[in-house]
C-alpha cells in the first residue's frame, strides 16, 4: 500500500479553504500524491459548527503533512460486455413510422 502526502495550496484570505458544507455537515477535500499519481479525497468532518470544522481540518491536514495517509489500491474497473444492452423489462409497443398511440393497453370501463 502506498503512502500519500497532500499537496496544499492555501489561500490566506479564505479561512474556509478546503472546506464545504453539504446539507449542514462540513467536509474537507484535498489531493494526495503518491508514486507519480494522485487521488482526490473528500472526508466528512462530522460537525455542523464551522469553528469545530476549521479546527478538525487544521489538525487533519497537519497530521497528513507529517505522516501521510495510506492509499489503498483501487479495484480494477469492470468493463461492460460489448454489444447491445440487454432489454430486460423494456417492452417495445410499436416499431411503425406512424404516430405513436396515445394509450397502449386496455382501458377499464371504456370500449373501443
N, C-alpha and C positions, 0 to 999 in steps of 0.2 A: 504494500500500500504506500502510495506517495504522500509526502507531507507538503502541503501548500501554504504559501505565505501571501498575505494580502498586498495588493498594490493600491495605495490610498492616495487620492487627491482630495485635499481638504480645503474647502472654501471658508476662510476665516470669517467672512461676513455673514455666513449662514450657520447659525448654531444647530440647525436641524439636519446638517449634512448626513447623508447615508440613511436617513430615517424617512418613513412614510407611514401614514395612518390608513388602515384598511378596516372599515366598519368599526372604528373606535379603538382598535388594538394597534399599537405601534410595532413596526417591523424595521429591521435593519437589512441593508443589502451591501454586498462587497464582492470583489473578484479575487479568487485565489489563483496564484500562478505556481505551476509545478511541472517539472520535466518538459519545458518548452511548450506547455499547454496552459489553458486557463479554464476556470469554471466559475460561473456566476452563482452566488449563494444568496438566498433570502431566508431570514430567520425571524420568527416571532419573538418579540421581547416580553410578551405575556403581561402587558400592562396597558392601561388606558391613560395613565398620567405621563405627560411629556417630560417632567423633571426626572421621574424614575427611568423612563426610556433613554434619556440622554446619559444618565449615569451607567445604565446597563450597556449601552452602545460603547461608551468610552472604555469600560472595563473589558468588554469582549474584544474590541479592536486592539487594545494594548496587549492583551494576552496572546492574540493571534500574531501580532508583530514579533513577539518574543519566542513563542513556542511553535507557531504554525498550527495547522489543522490537518488531520488525516483526510485524504481524499480517496474514497473508495472507487474502484474501477467501475465503470458503467457497464451494464449488461449490453450485449450486442443488440442492435435493433432487429426486430422481427420484420422480415421483408414479406410483403403480401405476395401471394402467388400471382403469376402472370395470367392474363386472360380476363374475360369479362367478370364483373362482380356477380355473385350469386343473387338470385331474385327471391330469396326467402321472404314470404309474407307480402310480396308485391304482386298484385293482380292487374293485368292489363285488360281494360274494358273494351277498347276498340282500337284497331290499327288503321281505320279508314281515314281518308283525307278530308272527309266532310266535317261539318261542325260537331263538336263533342256533345253528347246527350246531356241534358240538364240534370237528369237523375238516372243513375244506372242501378236498377234494382226494382223491387216491388214495393209500392206504397200501400200501406194497410188502409182499408176503407175507401180507396179510390179505384175505380175500374178504368181500364184503358179504353 
